[in-house]
Amino acid sequence: MGCCSPNSHEQVKEQEEKVNENDKPTVPVWVKIVSATLVITAISFQIW
């Protein structure tokens, strides 16, 4: 299959859609915020 094949563009689009579907974040944003808050709190207690 060359670059000029009529199906090549369709296959590239399908592959991009699959990659975009799998690219969704696995950790929710609120978990990241809570984790960052806990880490910052722990570090601030260590400094004091």
C-alpha positions in Angstrom: 0.0 0.0 0.0 1.4 3.3 -1.0 0.7 6.8 0.1 -1.6 7.3 -2.8 -3.9 4.4 -2.0 -7.5 5.4 -1.6 -7.9 3.5 1.6 -4.7 4.8 3.3 -6.3 8.0 4.4 -9.3 6.2 5.9 -7.0 3.8 7.8 -4.9 6.7 9.1 -8.1 8.4 10.4 -9.2 5.2 12.1 -5.8 4.7 13.8 -5.8 8.3 15.0 -9.3 7.9 16.4 -8.2 4.7 18.3 -5.2 6.6 19.7 -7.3 9.5 20.8 -9.8 7.2 22.5 -6.9 5.5 24.5 -5.4 8.9 25.3 -8.0 9.8 27.9 -6.6 10.4 31.4 -6.8 7.4 33.7 -6.6 9.4 37.0 -9.4 11.8 37.7 -8.5 15.5 38.1 -9.9 15.6 41.7 -7.5 12.7 42.7 -4.6 14.7 41.4 -5.7 17.8 43.3 -6.1 15.9 46.5 -2.7 14.2 46.1 -1.0 17.5 45.4 -2.6 19.1 48.4 -1.5 16.2 50.7 2.1 16.4 49.4 2.3 20.1 49.8 0.8 19.9 53.4 3.3 17.2 54.3 6.2 19.2 53.0 5.1 22.3 54.8 4.9 20.4 58.1 8.4 19.1 57.5 9.7 22.6 57.1 8.1 23.8 60.3 
